[in-house]
Amino acid sequence: MRSHQWYGSGVSAGLRSFSHRARTRQLGYLPEEHLGKPVVAILNTWSDINPCHVHLRERAQAVKRGVWQAGGFPLEFPVSTLSETFQKPTPMLYRNLLSMETEELLRSYPVDGAVLLGGCDKSTPALLMGAASVDLPTVFVPAGPMLPGRWRGEALGSGTDMWKYWDERRAGLIGDCELAELESGLARSPGHCMTMGTAATLTAAAEALGVTLPGASSIPAVDSAHDRMAAASGLRVVELVRRGRVLSHLLTPDAFQDAVTTVLGLGGSTNAVIHLIAMAARAGVRLTLDDFDRTARRVPVLANVRPGGSTYLMEDFHFAGGLPGFLTRIPDLLHLDRPTVAHDTLRDQLKPARVHHDDVIRTRDNPVADEGGVAVLRGNLCPDGAVIKHIAAEPRLLRHTGPAVVFDDYRTLRRTIDDPALGITADHVLVLRGSGPLGGPGMPEYGMLPIPAHLLKQGVRDMVRISDARMSGTSYGTCVLHIAPESHLGGPLALVRSGDTITLDVPARTLRLNVPDEELARRRADWTPPPARYERGYGALYAAHVTQADTGCDFDFLARPGAVPDPYPG
C-alpha cells in the first residue's frame, strides 16, 4: 500500500520510516492499530460558521467507526469550509483553493484512500476536483438536506422562499413581524438547502457519477440513516483500497454524461454547468456547454422539487425513492455498465430501486417539463455561451424583446434599482455587468437581479435579467447567466448601453443585442479595461489564472493535463 512507503519496517526501511513510526506512537497509536492496514484520510469541511456542515464533526466519527470496523486506520484532516451563506465575496472565489488543498493534502500524506465530507454548494466540486487529480480510492459523503422550513402552516424551501418573501416584504405585503417569524422558520436544522438548489444538485451529480453510496445524496442531514450512511462509507472505502478501485475507474466520460443527464432531469441548478465542466477536466474528460444543451433536448424533467418543480422538497424526494428511484425512470438515457463505489455496474446498483410517489418523481408520460431544465444560449451578446434555467421562468418571457437598463456593478444596482427616475417598466431588460469570474470577483450569485419595488407592488414577479454573474440554485425567474466572455475582459456585455434593445429567444437558444456591428466596433474602441481587483495574495493568483464560465472557472494550471509525482517519503 501507498502508506507503507512512509511506515515501512526494519532497518532497511530507513531513518524516515523509523521517524514516522515514532511520531505515530507519539499520537498514541499502537503498531497493531495502523501498520499494514489501509490508511484512510477523512477530509472534513466542518466549521462553526457553516450551517450546512455543522453536523459533520459527528459524521466524521461515524466514518471512522466504519473504517475501524473494516480493518483500516482513519485519520481526520480539517480542510477549508466554504459557507455559502457567510463567505464573501463568494465561496466560488475559493472553490479552487479548497481543490488545491484537497489535492496537495492527499498527495503529501501517507494515505491509501479518502472519504470526503461536504455538500454546501462549492464544497462538492472542490473536494472531487482535488481528489480526481490525485486518484486514490475515494468515497464522497454528502452533508444531506436540512429539514423543511415551517411558517404558519406552510412548508418553506430555503433560498426559494427567502427570495419570495423578501419580495413580498419589499412590495409591502408582509411586515417586520412576519419577517422575524420567517427568520426562525426558514432553516430549522443542520444540512444544506432542501430545495433542488446547487447543493442538492451537485450531491446528486456526485451520486450519479458513482462516488457515493446509493441514495446517499438525499438522506436528510439529521436522519439516523445519515449517520449509518457515513459509517457504511468508511467500511466501503477500505474495500475499495483493497480492490485498487481508484477514482479514475469511476470518473469516465460515460459517468459525466450520466451526471449531466441527471442534473437536467432533476431540473437542477445552473451552477452545475460550471462545476461539472471543471470536475470533468480534472478527470481528463472534455465536457462543454454544447453537451448540456444537446442532452437537455432529450431529457425530461421528472423531479417535482422546488424551485423547478412546483410542490415538493428534498425530504419528499428522498422518501419517494431518492436518486436511485429517479434513475429507474430514465435507464435508456444512462450508461448502466459502468462501475460505482458500491457495485460493479450501475445496472446492479439500480436493481432494488423503486419509486414510491409518482407526483414527486414523475413518469415519462407526465413530466414536469418536456426537456431538461437548463438551456444554453448563443448570440452576439454571449459568443462563448450563456445559460438560463427556463423551467423556473415565466413562459411569457422566454421570447422577449425589450430596452436595456444597464448597471455597472451590483452595489450601484442595489442603491438605485428602486429609483423611479430610471423609468423601469416590466418590459425592460435588466442588465448587470462587472460580476463575472474576474469582475465579481469570483462570479457571485447576483444573477437574480431584484425587481424594482414599484413593479412588485403592481404584481410583477418576473422580468428578463441578464448578467455575467451566477445565481443561487434556489432562485427562479427569467435570469440569463454566465455570459461569456465576461464584461471585465471586454466581452460584448461591456458594450451594452441603456436603451439598447435585447432579444431573448429561448426556444431558438439565442440572445442578441440589437445594435449594428459598426456601432459595437466604435464602442469597443472606446472601452477601457477596469483596474485589477487584487494587487497581491490569493486574489492576485486567482485573477492571473482563472478561466471563464464556459470552461469551468478552474485555474488553467490545474485544469491542464500533466503528471505530478508522488513525494519521496524517505
C-alpha positions as CSV (number, residue, x, y, z in Angstrom):
1,M,0.0,0.0,0.0
2,R,1.0,3.6,-0.6
3,S,1.2,4.3,3.1
4,H,3.8,1.6,3.5
5,Q,6.3,3.9,1.7
6,W,6.1,6.1,4.8
7,Y,5.9,3.5,7.6
8,G,7.9,0.5,6.3
9,S,9.6,-1.7,8.8
10,G,13.1,-2.8,9.9
11,V,16.4,-1.2,9.4
12,S,16.2,-1.5,5.6
13,A,13.2,0.9,5.6
14,G,15.4,3.7,6.7
15,L,15.6,6.5,9.2
16,R,12.5,8.4,7.9
17,S,10.3,5.3,8.3
18,F,11.6,4.9,11.9
19,S,10.7,8.6,12.5
20,H,7.2,8.2,11.0
21,R,6.5,5.2,13.3
22,A,7.9,7.0,16.3
23,R,5.7,10.0,15.7
24,T,2.7,7.8,15.3
25,R,3.4,6.4,18.7
26,Q,3.5,10.0,19.9
27,L,0.0,10.3,18.6
28,G,-0.9,7.4,21.0
29,Y,-1.4,4.6,18.4
30,L,-0.1,1.1,18.8
31,P,1.7,-0.6,15.9
32,E,-1.2,-3.1,15.7
33,E,-3.6,-0.3,15.0
34,H,-2.1,1.0,11.8
35,L,0.8,-1.0,10.4
36,G,-0.2,-3.0,7.4
37,K,-3.7,-1.5,7.3
38,P,-5.2,0.8,4.7
39,V,-4.8,4.4,6.0
40,V,-7.9,6.4,5.1
41,A,-7.9,10.2,5.1
42,I,-11.2,11.8,6.2
43,L,-11.4,15.3,4.8
44,N,-13.8,17.3,6.9
45,T,-15.2,20.7,5.9
46,W,-17.0,21.1,9.3
47,S,-16.8,24.5,10.9
48,D,-18.8,26.6,13.5
49,I,-19.9,29.1,10.8
50,N,-21.1,26.6,8.1
51,P,-24.7,25.6,9.0
52,C,-24.8,23.2,6.1
53,H,-21.8,21.3,7.6
54,V,-22.2,21.9,11.4
55,H,-23.1,18.2,11.9
56,L,-20.1,16.8,10.0
57,R,-17.9,16.6,13.1
58,E,-20.2,13.8,14.3
59,R,-20.4,12.2,10.8
60,A,-16.6,12.0,10.7
61,Q,-16.8,9.9,13.9
62,A,-19.2,7.6,12.1
63,V,-16.9,7.3,9.1
64,K,-14.0,6.4,11.5
65,R,-16.2,3.8,13.1
66,G,-16.7,2.2,9.7
67,V,-13.0,2.3,8.7
68,W,-12.0,0.7,12.0
69,Q,-14.7,-2.0,11.6
70,A,-13.3,-2.8,8.1
71,G,-9.8,-3.1,9.4
72,G,-8.5,0.3,8.2
73,F,-6.8,3.1,10.0
74,P,-8.7,6.5,9.8
75,L,-7.1,9.9,10.0
76,E,-9.2,13.1,10.1
77,F,-8.0,16.2,8.3
78,P,-9.7,19.6,8.7
79,V,-9.9,21.4,5.3
80,S,-11.4,24.7,4.2
81,T,-15.1,25.2,4.8
82,L,-17.0,27.0,2.1
83,S,-20.0,28.5,3.7
84,E,-22.4,29.7,1.0
85,T,-24.3,31.9,3.5
86,F,-21.4,33.8,5.1
87,Q,-18.2,33.7,3.0
88,K,-17.7,36.9,0.9
89,P,-17.5,38.0,-1.8
90,T,-18.5,34.4,-2.7
91,P,-17.3,30.9,-2.0
92,M,-16.8,30.5,-5.7
93,L,-13.7,32.6,-5.3
94,Y,-12.3,29.9,-3.0
95,R,-13.5,26.7,-4.7
96,N,-10.2,26.2,-6.5
97,L,-8.3,26.9,-3.2
98,L,-10.1,24.0,-1.5
99,S,-9.5,21.8,-4.5
100,M,-5.8,22.6,-4.3
101,E,-5.8,21.9,-0.5
102,T,-7.5,18.6,-1.1
103,E,-5.1,17.6,-3.9
104,E,-1.9,18.5,-2.0
105,L,-3.0,17.1,1.3
106,L,-3.9,13.7,-0.2
107,R,-0.7,13.6,-2.2
108,S,1.7,14.6,0.6
109,Y,0.5,12.4,3.4
110,P,0.7,8.6,3.9
111,V,-2.9,7.7,2.9
112,D,-4.2,4.9,0.8
113,G,-7.8,6.2,0.3
114,A,-10.1,9.1,1.2
115,V,-13.5,9.9,2.4
116,L,-14.7,13.4,1.5
117,L,-17.3,15.2,3.7
118,G,-19.0,18.1,2.0
119,G,-22.2,19.2,0.5
120,C,-22.7,23.0,0.7
121,D,-22.6,24.3,-2.9
122,K,-18.9,24.7,-3.8
123,S,-17.5,22.1,-1.4
124,T,-18.7,19.1,-3.5
125,P,-16.9,20.1,-6.7
126,A,-13.9,21.4,-4.9
127,L,-13.3,18.1,-3.0
128,L,-13.9,16.0,-6.0
129,M,-11.7,18.1,-8.3
130,G,-8.8,17.8,-5.9
131,A,-9.3,14.1,-5.3
132,A,-9.6,13.4,-9.0
133,S,-6.2,15.0,-9.5
134,V,-4.6,12.5,-7.0
135,D,-6.6,9.5,-8.0
136,L,-6.9,7.4,-4.8
137,P,-9.8,5.1,-3.9
138,T,-12.4,7.7,-2.7
139,V,-15.9,7.9,-1.3
140,F,-17.9,11.1,-1.0
141,V,-20.2,11.6,2.0
142,P,-22.9,14.3,1.2
143,A,-23.9,16.6,4.0
144,G,-27.6,16.0,3.3
145,P,-30.5,18.4,3.1
146,M,-31.9,20.2,6.2
147,L,-35.4,19.7,7.4
148,P,-38.2,21.5,5.6
149,G,-38.9,25.0,6.8
150,R,-42.1,25.8,8.5
151,W,-44.2,29.1,8.8
152,R,-47.8,29.4,9.7
153,G,-48.8,26.0,8.3
154,E,-46.7,26.4,5.2
155,A,-43.7,24.3,4.2
156,L,-40.8,26.6,3.3
157,G,-37.9,25.9,0.9
158,S,-34.6,27.5,2.0
159,G,-33.4,30.1,-0.5
160,T,-36.5,29.8,-2.7
161,D,-38.9,31.2,-0.1
162,M,-36.3,33.6,1.1
163,W,-36.4,35.3,-2.3
164,K,-40.2,35.1,-2.5
165,Y,-40.9,36.6,0.9
166,W,-38.2,39.3,0.7
167,D,-40.0,40.5,-2.5
168,E,-43.3,40.3,-0.6
169,R,-41.7,42.5,2.1
170,R,-40.5,45.0,-0.5
171,A,-43.9,45.0,-2.0
172,G,-45.4,45.9,1.4
173,L,-47.5,42.7,1.6
174,I,-45.9,41.5,4.8
175,G,-44.2,43.3,7.7
176,D,-41.4,43.0,10.2
177,C,-43.2,40.6,12.5
178,E,-43.8,38.2,9.7
179,L,-40.2,38.6,8.6
180,A,-38.9,37.8,12.1
181,E,-41.0,34.6,12.1
182,L,-39.6,33.6,8.8
183,E,-36.1,34.1,10.1
184,S,-36.8,31.4,12.7
185,G,-38.7,29.1,10.4
186,L,-36.8,29.1,7.2
187,A,-33.8,26.9,8.2
188,R,-34.6,24.5,11.1
189,S,-31.7,22.1,11.2
190,P,-28.2,21.3,10.1
191,G,-27.8,20.5,6.4
192,H,-27.8,22.2,3.0
193,C,-30.8,23.8,1.3
194,M,-33.7,21.3,1.0
195,T,-34.8,22.7,-2.4
196,M,-33.2,21.4,-5.6
197,G,-30.6,24.2,-5.3
198,T,-26.9,23.9,-6.1
199,A,-26.1,21.8,-3.1
200,A,-28.7,19.1,-3.8
201,T,-28.0,19.2,-7.5
202,L,-24.3,18.7,-7.1
203,T,-24.5,15.9,-4.4
204,A,-27.0,14.2,-6.8
205,A,-24.4,14.6,-9.6
206,A,-21.8,13.0,-7.3
207,E,-24.1,10.1,-6.7
208,A,-24.8,9.8,-10.4
209,L,-21.0,9.8,-11.0
210,G,-20.9,6.8,-8.7
211,V,-18.7,8.2,-5.9
212,T,-21.3,8.0,-3.1
213,L,-23.2,5.1,-1.7
214,P,-26.7,4.5,-3.4
215,G,-29.3,7.0,-2.2
216,A,-26.7,9.0,-0.1
217,S,-27.3,12.4,-1.7
218,S,-30.9,12.9,-0.4
219,I,-30.8,11.5,3.1
220,P,-31.8,14.3,5.4
221,A,-28.9,15.6,7.4
222,V,-30.5,14.8,10.8
223,D,-31.9,11.4,9.9
224,S,-30.2,8.5,11.7
225,A,-29.8,6.9,8.2
226,H,-27.3,9.7,7.5
227,D,-25.1,8.5,10.4
228,R,-25.4,4.9,9.1
229,M,-24.5,6.0,5.6
230,A,-21.4,7.7,6.9
231,A,-20.3,4.6,8.7
232,A,-21.0,2.5,5.7
233,S,-18.9,4.8,3.6
234,G,-16.0,4.2,6.0
235,L,-16.5,0.5,5.6
236,R,-16.6,0.8,1.8
237,V,-13.5,2.9,1.3
238,V,-11.4,0.2,2.9
239,E,-12.7,-2.4,0.5
240,L,-12.0,0.0,-2.4
241,V,-8.4,0.3,-1.3
242,R,-8.0,-3.4,-1.1
243,R,-9.5,-3.8,-4.6
244,G,-7.5,-1.0,-6.0
245,R,-10.5,0.8,-7.4
246,V,-9.3,4.4,-7.8
247,L,-11.3,7.4,-8.7
248,S,-10.4,7.4,-12.4
249,H,-12.1,4.0,-12.7
250,L,-15.3,5.8,-11.9
251,L,-14.9,9.3,-13.4
252,T,-15.2,8.3,-17.0
253,P,-16.8,10.1,-20.0
254,D,-19.9,7.9,-19.6
255,A,-20.2,8.8,-15.9
256,F,-20.0,12.5,-16.7
257,Q,-22.6,12.2,-19.4
258,D,-24.9,10.5,-16.9
259,A,-24.3,13.2,-14.4
260,V,-25.3,15.8,-17.0
261,T,-28.4,13.8,-17.8
262,T,-29.2,13.6,-14.1
263,V,-28.8,17.3,-13.4
264,L,-31.0,18.2,-16.3
265,G,-33.7,15.6,-15.5
266,L,-33.8,16.9,-11.9
267,G,-34.3,20.5,-13.1
268,G,-31.2,21.2,-11.2
269,S,-29.1,24.3,-10.6
270,T,-27.4,26.3,-13.4
271,N,-24.2,26.2,-11.3
272,A,-23.8,22.5,-12.0
273,V,-22.9,23.5,-15.6
274,I,-19.7,25.3,-14.4
275,H,-18.8,22.8,-11.8
276,L,-19.3,19.6,-13.9
277,I,-17.2,21.1,-16.7
278,A,-14.4,21.8,-14.2
279,M,-14.7,18.4,-12.5
280,A,-14.6,16.6,-15.8
281,A,-11.5,18.5,-16.9
282,R,-9.7,17.4,-13.7
283,A,-10.6,13.8,-14.6
284,G,-9.3,14.2,-18.2
285,V,-12.8,14.3,-19.7
286,R,-13.8,17.1,-22.1
287,L,-17.3,18.5,-21.3
288,T,-18.8,21.5,-23.0
289,L,-21.8,23.8,-22.9
290,D,-23.0,22.0,-26.1
291,D,-23.1,18.7,-24.3
292,F,-25.5,20.2,-21.8
293,D,-27.7,21.7,-24.5
294,R,-27.8,18.6,-26.6
295,T,-28.7,16.4,-23.6
296,A,-31.3,18.9,-22.4
297,R,-33.3,18.4,-25.6
298,R,-33.8,14.7,-25.0
299,V,-34.1,14.6,-21.2
300,P,-37.5,15.4,-19.5
301,V,-37.6,17.0,-16.1
302,L,-39.2,14.4,-13.7
303,A,-38.3,15.7,-10.3
304,N,-41.2,17.8,-9.0
305,V,-39.0,19.6,-6.4
306,R,-38.8,23.3,-5.9
307,P,-37.8,25.6,-7.5
308,G,-38.0,23.9,-10.9
309,G,-41.0,21.8,-9.7
310,S,-44.0,23.3,-8.0
311,T,-44.5,21.4,-4.8
312,Y,-42.1,19.2,-3.0
313,L,-38.7,19.4,-1.1
314,M,-35.8,17.1,-0.8
315,E,-37.1,15.1,2.1
316,D,-40.1,14.2,-0.1
317,F,-37.7,13.3,-2.9
318,H,-35.7,11.0,-0.6
319,F,-38.7,9.1,0.6
320,A,-40.2,8.9,-2.9
321,G,-37.1,6.8,-3.9
322,G,-34.2,9.3,-4.0
323,L,-31.8,9.3,-6.8
324,P,-31.9,5.5,-7.3
325,G,-35.6,5.7,-7.8
326,F,-35.3,8.7,-10.1
327,L,-32.7,6.9,-12.3
328,T,-35.0,4.0,-12.8
329,R,-37.2,6.4,-14.8
330,I,-34.5,7.0,-17.4
331,P,-32.5,3.8,-17.8
332,D,-32.4,4.2,-21.6
333,L,-30.6,7.5,-21.2
334,L,-27.8,6.1,-18.9
335,H,-24.7,4.1,-19.2
336,L,-25.6,1.2,-17.0
337,D,-22.5,-1.0,-17.3
338,R,-20.1,1.4,-15.6
339,P,-18.8,0.8,-12.1
340,T,-19.7,2.8,-8.9
341,V,-18.1,2.7,-5.5
342,A,-20.8,0.3,-4.3
343,H,-21.3,-2.0,-7.3
344,D,-19.6,-3.4,-10.3
345,T,-22.2,-1.8,-12.5
346,L,-24.8,1.0,-12.2
347,R,-27.3,-1.6,-13.5
348,D,-26.7,-3.8,-10.4
349,Q,-27.0,-0.7,-8.2
350,L,-30.4,0.2,-9.5
351,K,-32.0,-3.3,-9.4
352,P,-33.5,-2.8,-5.9
353,A,-34.5,0.9,-6.5
354,R,-38.2,1.8,-6.6
355,V,-40.3,5.0,-6.9
356,H,-42.9,5.3,-4.1
357,H,-44.6,8.6,-5.1
358,D,-45.4,9.3,-8.7
359,D,-46.0,13.0,-8.2
360,V,-42.6,13.7,-6.6
361,I,-40.7,11.6,-9.1
362,R,-42.8,11.8,-12.3
363,T,-43.2,9.2,-15.0
364,R,-42.1,10.0,-18.5
365,D,-45.6,10.5,-19.7
366,N,-46.3,13.1,-17.0
367,P,-43.1,15.2,-16.8
368,V,-42.6,18.5,-15.0
369,A,-41.2,19.8,-18.3
370,D,-40.7,18.1,-21.7
371,E,-37.0,18.9,-21.8
372,G,-34.1,19.4,-19.4
373,G,-34.1,22.4,-17.0
374,V,-31.2,24.3,-18.5
375,A,-30.8,25.9,-21.9
376,V,-27.6,27.2,-23.4
377,L,-27.9,30.4,-25.4
378,R,-25.6,31.8,-28.1
379,G,-25.5,35.2,-29.9
380,N,-23.6,38.4,-30.3
381,L,-24.1,39.2,-26.6
382,C,-22.7,35.8,-25.5
383,P,-20.4,34.4,-28.2
384,D,-19.0,31.8,-25.8
385,G,-22.4,31.0,-24.4
386,A,-24.8,31.8,-21.6
387,V,-27.3,29.7,-19.6
388,I,-30.8,30.0,-18.4
389,K,-33.0,27.8,-16.1
390,H,-36.0,28.3,-18.3
391,I,-38.3,25.9,-16.4
392,A,-38.1,28.4,-13.4
393,A,-39.1,31.4,-15.6
394,E,-42.5,32.8,-16.6
395,P,-43.2,31.3,-20.0
396,R,-44.4,34.6,-21.5
397,L,-40.8,35.9,-21.1
398,L,-39.0,33.1,-22.9
399,R,-39.4,35.1,-26.1
400,H,-39.0,38.8,-25.3
401,T,-37.5,42.0,-26.8
402,G,-37.1,45.0,-24.6
403,P,-34.9,48.0,-23.9
404,A,-31.9,47.5,-21.6
405,V,-31.4,49.2,-18.2
406,V,-27.7,48.8,-17.5
407,F,-25.9,48.6,-14.1
408,D,-22.1,48.6,-14.0
409,D,-21.9,46.8,-10.6
410,Y,-24.1,45.2,-8.0
411,R,-23.6,47.9,-5.4
412,T,-24.9,50.5,-7.9
413,L,-27.9,48.3,-8.8
414,R,-28.9,47.8,-5.1
415,R,-28.6,51.5,-4.5
416,T,-30.6,52.7,-7.5
417,I,-32.9,49.9,-8.6
418,D,-36.0,51.4,-6.9
419,D,-35.3,54.9,-8.2
420,P,-38.5,56.0,-10.1
421,A,-36.3,58.3,-12.3
422,L,-35.0,55.2,-14.1
423,G,-38.5,54.7,-15.5
424,I,-38.2,50.9,-15.4
425,T,-41.2,49.0,-16.7
426,A,-42.0,45.3,-16.7
427,D,-40.9,45.2,-20.4
428,H,-37.4,46.4,-19.7
429,V,-34.4,44.1,-19.6
430,L,-32.2,44.5,-16.5
431,V,-28.5,44.1,-17.3
432,L,-25.8,43.7,-14.7
433,R,-22.1,43.6,-15.6
434,G,-18.9,43.5,-13.7
435,S,-19.9,40.4,-11.9
436,G,-18.1,37.6,-13.7
437,P,-15.1,35.4,-12.6
438,L,-12.8,38.4,-12.7
439,G,-15.2,41.3,-12.3
440,G,-17.2,39.9,-9.3
441,P,-14.7,38.9,-8.2
442,G,-15.4,35.2,-8.1
443,M,-18.7,35.4,-10.1
444,P,-21.0,36.0,-7.1
445,E,-24.7,34.9,-7.1
446,Y,-26.0,38.2,-8.2
447,G,-27.9,37.0,-11.2
448,M,-31.4,37.0,-9.8
449,L,-31.5,40.8,-10.0
450,P,-34.1,42.5,-7.8
451,I,-37.3,43.7,-9.4
452,P,-38.0,47.4,-8.7
453,A,-40.3,47.9,-5.7
454,H,-42.9,49.8,-7.7
455,L,-43.3,46.9,-10.1
456,L,-43.5,44.4,-7.2
457,K,-46.4,46.5,-5.8
458,Q,-48.1,46.2,-9.2
459,G,-47.8,42.4,-9.0
460,V,-44.8,41.9,-11.3
461,R,-42.8,38.9,-10.1
462,D,-40.5,38.2,-13.1
463,M,-38.6,40.2,-15.7
464,V,-35.8,39.4,-18.2
465,R,-32.5,39.8,-16.3
466,I,-29.1,39.3,-17.9
467,S,-25.6,39.2,-16.3
468,D,-22.2,37.6,-16.3
469,A,-22.9,36.5,-12.7
470,R,-24.3,33.2,-11.4
471,M,-27.4,32.8,-9.3
472,S,-28.3,30.6,-6.4
473,G,-29.7,27.2,-7.5
474,T,-32.6,28.0,-5.1
475,S,-33.5,31.1,-7.3
476,Y,-36.0,31.4,-10.0
477,G,-37.1,33.8,-12.8
478,T,-36.1,34.7,-16.3
479,C,-32.4,35.1,-15.5
480,V,-29.7,34.8,-18.2
481,L,-26.5,33.9,-16.5
482,H,-22.8,33.1,-17.1
483,I,-22.4,35.5,-20.1
484,A,-19.0,34.6,-21.6
485,P,-16.7,36.2,-22.1
486,E,-17.4,38.5,-19.2
487,S,-17.6,42.2,-19.3
488,H,-14.4,42.7,-17.2
489,L,-12.5,41.2,-20.1
490,G,-14.3,43.4,-22.7
491,G,-16.9,40.9,-23.7
492,P,-19.9,42.2,-25.5
493,L,-21.8,42.8,-22.2
494,A,-19.3,45.6,-21.6
495,L,-20.6,47.4,-24.7
496,V,-24.4,47.5,-23.8
497,R,-25.9,50.9,-23.2
498,S,-29.2,51.7,-21.5
499,G,-31.9,52.0,-24.2
500,D,-30.4,49.3,-26.5
501,T,-32.9,46.6,-27.3
502,I,-32.1,43.0,-26.4
503,T,-33.9,39.9,-27.8
504,L,-34.1,36.7,-25.8
505,D,-35.4,33.7,-27.6
506,V,-35.0,30.6,-25.5
507,P,-36.7,28.2,-28.0
508,A,-34.3,29.3,-30.6
509,R,-31.4,29.3,-28.0
510,T,-30.4,32.9,-28.9
511,L,-29.6,36.1,-27.1
512,R,-28.9,39.1,-29.2
513,L,-28.0,42.8,-28.7
514,N,-29.8,44.7,-31.5
515,V,-27.0,47.2,-32.2
516,P,-25.2,47.4,-35.6
517,D,-21.8,45.8,-35.7
518,E,-20.2,49.1,-36.8
519,E,-21.6,50.8,-33.6
520,L,-20.3,48.0,-31.4
521,A,-16.9,48.3,-33.0
522,R,-16.9,52.1,-32.2
523,R,-17.9,51.3,-28.6
524,R,-15.2,48.7,-28.3
525,A,-12.5,51.1,-29.5
526,D,-13.6,53.5,-26.7
527,W,-13.8,50.8,-24.0
528,T,-11.2,51.0,-21.2
529,P,-10.3,47.9,-19.1
530,P,-11.2,48.2,-15.5
531,P,-8.4,48.1,-12.9
532,A,-7.4,44.7,-11.4
533,R,-9.4,43.8,-8.3
534,Y,-6.3,42.5,-6.3
535,E,-2.7,43.6,-6.2
536,R,-1.4,40.6,-4.1
537,G,-2.3,37.4,-2.3
538,Y,-4.7,34.6,-3.3
539,G,-6.9,37.1,-5.2
540,A,-4.0,38.0,-7.5
541,L,-3.2,34.3,-8.1
542,Y,-6.9,33.8,-8.9
543,A,-7.1,36.7,-11.3
544,A,-4.0,35.6,-13.1
545,H,-5.1,32.0,-13.8
546,V,-8.9,31.6,-13.6
547,T,-10.7,30.6,-16.8
548,Q,-14.1,31.8,-18.0
549,A,-17.5,30.3,-17.1
550,D,-17.8,28.3,-20.3
551,T,-14.7,26.3,-19.4
552,G,-15.4,25.9,-15.7
553,C,-13.7,28.8,-13.9
554,D,-10.8,26.5,-12.9
555,F,-7.2,27.6,-12.7
556,D,-5.5,27.0,-16.1
557,F,-2.6,25.3,-14.4
558,L,-4.9,22.9,-12.6
559,A,-7.2,22.0,-15.5
560,R,-4.4,21.2,-17.9
561,P,-3.1,17.6,-18.3
562,G,0.2,16.7,-16.8
563,A,1.9,14.3,-14.3
564,V,2.6,15.2,-10.7
565,P,4.8,12.8,-9.0
566,D,4.2,11.4,-5.5
567,P,6.6,12.8,-3.0
568,Y,9.6,10.8,-2.0
569,P,8.8,9.7,1.6
570,G,12.3,8.8,2.6
